[in-house]
Amino acid sequence: MGSHVMGSHVYNVVKAPIGWALFCDRERIGGFVSSEAALEAATAFGANAIRDGHSIQINVPGPELREIEGFESWPARWHLDPK
């Protein structure tokens, strides 16, 4: 019996400067407002890949990696002076 080798896909949820990004095999496939939303998208993409016979892996950072070190939400030049 011949074997048919299917591929595998790795989905990574990554903190972005604004929100979260989802990557599949190092290619950005979407941006999301929360890590939970990115995980839901990765699960949906992964379900389709499994249906097509691929294996998948989904990586989501733990709480220690959810913040970008030294990142400020707004650059200082964007702050309004209420004078």
RALINZI-V613199 format. One line per field, one symbol per residue. phi: phi as a letter, one per 20 degrees, with the letter a starting at -180 (. if undefined). A space follows every 50 residues. Layout:
BEGIN
phi: ???
END
This chain:
BEGIN
phi: .fddeeeccddcecfdgcncdddclmdfdrcbebffffffffffffffff geneecbddcffgfdedefmedfcfgfefeeff
END
